[in-house]
Amino acid sequence: MLDYLIIKPGSLGDVIHSLPVAAAIKRAHPDSTLGWIVDDRWAPLLESNPHIDRTAVFPRTRFRGLLGGPKSLPWLLGLNAMQAHECLDLQGLLRSAIMAKMSRSQKVRGLSDAREGAPLFYNSTTKINARAHAVDRYLAILNTLGISRPENLEFPLPDSPLPVGTPASPFIVLHPYSRGEGKSLSSEAIRAFCEVCLPVSVVLAGVGTSPENLPANVTDLTGKTSLAEMVSLLRKAAFVVSVDSGPMHIAAAVNPNLLSVHTWSDPRHVGPYSPEAWIWQGGTIRHQDLEAKEMPAAKSPSVKDATEMAKHVLSCLKA
């Protein structure tokens, strides 16, 4: 039997945000065993994590559709191999609560923002500030376990070779794509950013459609990196510019030189969890401030804004 089980299948950013919980538990109880239930898409993030002893991979895409429930039953029955003394449902949905129940763990704990009836499966619920950053919301569950919040948070992520074609350092990574509506940079903004950065190398990375007629300083790795390679690319970059997305949260965990681009999303709640990071929002660039009282009005970056971002990054690199 495991001592602790974390249920946090996804999303990508949420898995990153939950890493300090596992680290804090193992630092407080080094001899304990800890498991994690994770979406198969994000499982590579937990490979070689020194705080995680066992993982159960949730094949989410295989269980979609009307027949998803019956198909998932054998997998759910197999979760009793993840039985733990303490099960922490950080996902807070009916699906994750059922996973907790099927693990047959002795105690199931969740957070007060859980929904879809998930709290009905909990032995205890931790009160949280729903408007706090995700990292702080997840760390609140440590109080229920009698574990103090650590002063230094740990975000261990795997190290792998850089993707083929990565230019020699120094290079800037531009991650301009997001599934969220209105978050991605336009082709014109991408092109303008890269042109201003000449002759410094810019690596275009992520999942999306890259613009045509990119300048000669661009290495286009759009759609050509694995998740592990993306981690290494963001870690080795001299600077990262990313829209609000999972890879942005990876960058915040591995690289202090980050500019996070926010259109309508609130960086106090879903931005980079790093005071060293920069935020672009509403046409201005400032350091991240989780305690900020007001946010600029939502705005999509124009070509002029992309030009100012590039100038800011170059000035940081020269400093």
NUTIDREN-757100 format. One record per residue (C-alpha): x negated, y negated, z. Coordinates in Angstrom, 2 decimals, m for minus. Last residue first. Layout:
[[X Y Z]];
...
***
This chain:
[[m21.58 m43.63 m19.23]];
[[m21.97 m42.77 m22.91]];
[[m19.57 m39.81 m22.75]];
[[m17.00 m41.93 m20.92]];
[[m17.23 m44.65 m23.60]];
[[m16.71 m42.01 m26.30]];
[[m13.62 m40.69 m24.52]];
[[m12.13 m44.17 m24.17]];
[[m12.76 m44.98 m27.84]];
[[m11.03 m41.74 m28.84]];
[[m8.03 m42.52 m26.66]];
[[m7.84 m46.05 m28.08]];
[[m7.74 m44.67 m31.63]];
[[m5.03 m42.19 m30.64]];
[[m2.99 m45.10 m29.26]];
[[m3.39 m47.05 m32.51]];
[[m2.28 m44.01 m34.51]];
[[0.77 m43.85 m32.29]];
[[1.18 m41.79 m29.14]];
[[4.81 m40.91 m28.31]];
[[6.36 m43.06 m25.59]];
[[8.15 m42.48 m22.31]];
[[8.28 m45.53 m20.03]];
[[5.38 m45.95 m17.65]];
[[5.52 m44.12 m14.30]];
[[6.13 m45.62 m10.88]];
[[5.19 m44.84 m7.30]];
[[1.87 m43.09 m7.93]];
[[1.07 m40.46 m5.30]];
[[m0.23 m37.79 m7.68]];
[[m2.60 m40.31 m9.24]];
[[m4.54 m39.18 m12.32]];
[[m6.93 m41.86 m13.56]];
[[m5.62 m44.40 m16.03]];
[[m5.05 m44.83 m19.76]];
[[m2.19 m46.98 m21.04]];
[[0.14 m46.75 m24.05]];
[[3.11 m45.25 m22.21]];
[[1.07 m42.42 m20.84]];
[[m2.55 m41.36 m21.15]];
[[m3.88 m39.75 m17.99]];
[[m7.52 m39.28 m17.00]];
[[m8.79 m36.44 m14.86]];
[[m11.12 m36.99 m11.91]];
[[m8.26 m36.84 m9.40]];
[[m7.58 m33.27 m10.55]];
[[m4.34 m31.31 m10.59]];
[[m3.70 m32.11 m14.24]];
[[m0.12 m33.19 m14.88]];
[[3.09 m31.32 m14.07]];
[[4.48 m33.14 m11.03]];
[[2.63 m36.46 m10.87]];
[[1.97 m36.19 m14.62]];
[[5.70 m36.69 m15.36]];
[[6.65 m35.38 m18.81]];
[[8.07 m37.86 m21.37]];
[[4.94 m38.54 m23.50]];
[[1.95 m37.32 m21.55]];
[[m1.60 m36.97 m22.90]];
[[m4.15 m35.50 m20.51]];
[[m7.70 m36.85 m20.80]];
[[m10.21 m34.44 m19.30]];
[[m13.83 m34.50 m18.21]];
[[m13.61 m32.61 m14.91]];
[[m13.72 m29.24 m16.72]];
[[m12.68 m25.79 m15.50]];
[[m9.34 m26.14 m13.70]];
[[m8.13 m29.28 m15.49]];
[[m9.03 m27.63 m18.80]];
[[m6.87 m24.63 m17.97]];
[[m4.05 m27.00 m17.08]];
[[m4.40 m28.69 m20.47]];
[[m4.41 m25.25 m22.11]];
[[m0.94 m24.65 m20.66]];
[[0.49 m27.86 m22.12]];
[[0.73 m31.64 m21.67]];
[[m1.29 m32.92 m24.63]];
[[m5.01 m32.35 m24.53]];
[[m8.23 m34.33 m24.80]];
[[m11.25 m32.43 m23.50]];
[[m14.76 m33.80 m23.03]];
[[m18.30 m32.43 m23.25]];
[[m16.68 m29.08 m23.99]];
[[m18.13 m25.94 m22.41]];
[[m15.20 m25.18 m20.07]];
[[m12.55 m25.93 m22.71]];
[[m14.20 m23.56 m25.20]];
[[m14.69 m20.90 m22.53]];
[[m11.02 m20.97 m21.53]];
[[m9.96 m20.97 m25.19]];
[[m12.12 m17.92 m25.79]];
[[m10.29 m16.06 m23.01]];
[[m6.92 m17.00 m24.55]];
[[m8.05 m15.83 m27.97]];
[[m9.08 m18.44 m30.50]];
[[m8.35 m18.84 m34.21]];
[[m4.90 m20.45 m34.31]];
[[m6.39 m23.90 m34.83]];
[[m10.16 m23.54 m34.79]];
[[m10.76 m26.53 m37.07]];
[[m14.28 m27.83 m36.66]];
[[m14.06 m31.57 m37.26]];
[[m17.04 m33.87 m37.91]];
[[m16.40 m33.87 m41.68]];
[[m13.09 m35.73 m41.44]];
[[m9.74 m33.91 m41.65]];
[[m8.02 m34.02 m45.03]];
[[m5.05 m31.85 m44.09]];
[[m3.51 m31.73 m40.65]];
[[m3.56 m28.62 m38.46]];
[[m0.38 m26.63 m37.91]];
[[0.03 m25.24 m34.40]];
[[m1.50 m23.00 m31.79]];
[[m4.55 m24.46 m30.10]];
[[m7.89 m25.93 m31.09]];
[[m9.40 m28.84 m33.02]];
[[m13.09 m29.04 m32.17]];
[[m14.56 m32.52 m32.55]];
[[m18.26 m33.09 m33.24]];
[[m19.58 m36.61 m32.62]];
[[m20.28 m38.49 m35.88]];
[[m17.54 m39.72 m35.93]];
[[m15.19 m39.96 m32.92]];
[[m13.07 m42.69 m34.54]];
[[m12.29 m40.36 m37.45]];
[[m11.22 m37.54 m35.14]];
[[m8.72 m39.69 m33.25]];
[[m7.29 m41.12 m36.48]];
[[m6.77 m37.63 m37.95]];
[[m4.97 m36.39 m34.88]];
[[m2.78 m39.51 m34.75]];
[[m1.84 m39.17 m38.43]];
[[m1.01 m35.49 m38.02]];
[[1.28 m36.39 m35.12]];
[[0.36 m35.44 m31.57]];
[[2.50 m32.84 m29.84]];
[[4.75 m33.63 m26.85]];
[[8.01 m34.55 m28.56]];
[[9.71 m31.22 m27.94]];
[[7.65 m28.92 m25.76]];
[[5.93 m26.18 m27.74]];
[[2.69 m28.15 m27.53]];
[[m0.15 m28.95 m29.93]];
[[m2.83 m31.66 m29.83]];
[[m5.75 m29.81 m28.20]];
[[m8.78 m31.93 m29.06]];
[[m12.06 m30.50 m27.81]];
[[m15.04 m32.85 m27.88]];
[[m18.48 m31.49 m28.73]];
[[m21.96 m31.81 m27.29]];
[[m23.04 m29.15 m27.90]];
[[m23.56 m26.93 m30.93]];
[[m20.48 m26.28 m33.00]];
[[m18.05 m23.43 m32.28]];
[[m17.76 m21.29 m35.41]];
[[m17.14 m17.99 m33.69]];
[[m15.29 m18.49 m30.43]];
[[m17.37 m19.03 m27.30]];
[[m18.35 m15.92 m25.39]];
[[m16.36 m15.11 m22.24]];
[[m16.00 m16.48 m18.73]];
[[m12.84 m15.66 m16.83]];
[[m11.00 m18.15 m14.59]];
[[m11.35 m18.84 m10.88]];
[[m9.19 m21.79 m9.77]];
[[m10.27 m22.40 m6.17]];
[[m8.99 m25.16 m3.92]];
[[m11.33 m26.86 m1.49]];
[[m9.76 m28.01 1.78]];
[[m7.94 m24.71 2.23]];
[[m4.28 m24.71 3.35]];
[[m4.09 m22.86 6.62]];
[[m2.74 m19.30 6.66]];
[[0.07 m18.32 9.04]];
[[1.86 m16.41 6.28]];
[[4.83 m18.79 6.19]];
[[2.40 m21.70 6.07]];
[[0.73 m20.14 3.02]];
[[4.03 m20.56 1.14]];
[[3.31 m24.28 0.85]];
[[0.47 m23.53 m1.58]];
[[3.02 m22.90 m4.32]];
[[4.62 m26.33 m4.00]];
[[1.24 m28.04 m3.73]];
[[0.03 m26.52 m7.01]];
[[3.35 m27.36 m8.70]];
[[3.00 m31.07 m7.86]];
[[5.53 m32.35 m5.36]];
[[9.07 m33.35 m6.34]];
[[10.69 m30.19 m4.98]];
[[9.10 m30.76 m1.60]];
[[9.10 m27.25 m0.15]];
[[10.95 m25.22 2.45]];
[[9.66 m21.65 2.60]];
[[12.31 m18.94 2.35]];
[[12.31 m15.74 4.39]];
[[13.43 m12.13 3.97]];
[[14.22 m12.82 0.34]];
[[16.55 m10.97 m2.05]];
[[19.45 m13.41 m1.71]];
[[16.91 m16.17 m2.38]];
[[16.84 m15.09 m6.08]];
[[20.46 m16.09 m6.70]];
[[19.70 m17.72 m10.07]];
[[17.44 m20.25 m8.29]];
[[14.27 m20.61 m6.24]];
[[13.54 m24.20 m5.15]];
[[13.33 m23.15 m1.49]];
[[10.33 m20.91 m2.06]];
[[10.08 m17.16 m1.67]];
[[9.12 m14.39 0.73]];
[[9.75 m10.67 0.42]];
[[8.80 m8.47 3.36]];
[[8.27 m4.70 3.39]];
[[7.61 m4.34 m0.32]];
[[9.80 m1.87 m2.20]];
[[8.26 m3.04 m5.49]];
[[11.79 m2.83 m6.92]];
[[12.96 m5.64 m4.65]];
[[10.11 m7.91 m5.67]];
[[10.74 m7.18 m9.34]];
[[14.43 m7.97 m8.77]];
[[13.36 m11.31 m7.28]];
[[11.23 m11.95 m10.37]];
[[14.21 m11.43 m12.67]];
[[16.56 m13.48 m10.50]];
[[14.15 m16.42 m10.63]];
[[11.80 m17.94 m8.05]];
[[8.50 m17.46 m9.86]];
[[6.42 m17.68 m6.68]];
[[7.87 m14.48 m5.26]];
[[5.40 m13.61 m2.52]];
[[5.48 m9.97 m1.37]];
[[3.96 m9.18 2.03]];
[[3.39 m5.63 3.29]];
[[2.99 m4.50 m0.29]];
[[4.38 m1.99 m2.76]];
[[2.72 m2.33 m6.18]];
[[3.06 1.38 m7.04]];
[[6.77 0.87 m6.35]];
[[6.67 m1.16 m9.57]];
[[7.07 1.97 m11.67]];
[[10.83 1.85 m11.31]];
[[10.78 m1.58 m12.93]];
[[8.85 m0.26 m15.93]];
[[11.26 2.65 m16.36]];
[[14.22 0.20 m16.14]];
[[12.90 m2.37 m18.63]];
[[14.40 m0.73 m21.70]];
[[17.85 m0.69 m20.09]];
[[17.66 m4.44 m19.42]];
[[16.11 m5.43 m22.75]];
[[18.83 m3.76 m24.82]];
[[20.71 m7.01 m25.36]];
[[17.58 m8.91 m26.33]];
[[14.10 m9.20 m24.87]];
[[12.38 m6.44 m22.93]];
[[9.38 m5.90 m25.20]];
[[8.61 m9.64 m25.21]];
[[8.14 m9.63 m21.44]];
[[5.63 m6.83 m21.17]];
[[5.00 m7.43 m17.42]];
[[1.46 m6.37 m16.56]];
[[0.91 m5.04 m13.05]];
[[m2.37 m6.24 m11.59]];
[[m4.65 m4.91 m8.87]];
[[m7.45 m6.17 m6.64]];
[[m7.15 m9.91 m7.20]];
[[m9.45 m12.30 m5.33]];
[[m12.59 m11.80 m7.42]];
[[m10.77 m12.62 m10.68]];
[[m12.56 m10.45 m13.26]];
[[m9.47 m10.47 m15.48]];
[[m6.73 m12.71 m14.14]];
[[m6.59 m15.08 m17.12]];
[[m6.51 m12.10 m19.51]];
[[m3.04 m11.21 m18.07]];
[[m1.46 m14.35 m19.54]];
[[0.30 m12.85 m22.55]];
[[1.07 m9.63 m20.64]];
[[3.16 m11.60 m18.14]];
[[1.79 m11.17 m14.62]];
[[2.58 m9.17 m11.49]];
[[m0.27 m9.74 m9.01]];
[[m1.86 m7.53 m6.35]];
[[m3.85 m8.31 m3.23]];
[[m5.78 m6.07 m0.85]];
[[m6.99 m7.42 2.49]];
[[m10.59 m7.19 3.71]];
[[m11.36 m10.87 3.08]];
[[m8.33 m12.12 5.05]];
[[m8.46 m15.95 5.15]];
[[m10.60 m16.17 2.03]];
[[m8.41 m13.55 0.37]];
[[m5.22 m15.45 1.12]];
[[m6.69 m18.80 0.06]];
[[m7.91 m17.39 m3.26]];
[[m4.52 m15.85 m4.06]];
[[m2.76 m19.14 m3.33]];
[[m5.37 m21.14 m5.25]];
[[m4.51 m19.16 m8.44]];
[[m0.85 m20.23 m8.45]];
[[m1.32 m23.39 m10.53]];
[[m3.13 m21.44 m13.25]];
[[m0.28 m18.94 m13.45]];
[[2.15 m21.87 m13.61]];
[[0.30 m23.39 m16.56]];
[[0.53 m20.17 m18.56]];
[[4.20 m19.64 m17.72]];
[[4.24 m17.15 m16.17]];
[[4.48 m13.72 m14.51]];
[[4.14 m15.00 m10.94]];
[[4.90 m12.29 m8.42]];
[[2.13 m12.21 m5.83]];
[[1.68 m9.01 m3.81]];
[[m0.09 m8.89 m0.47]];
[[m1.39 m6.13 1.83]];
[[m1.17 m3.49 m0.85]];
[[0.00 0.00 0.00]];
***
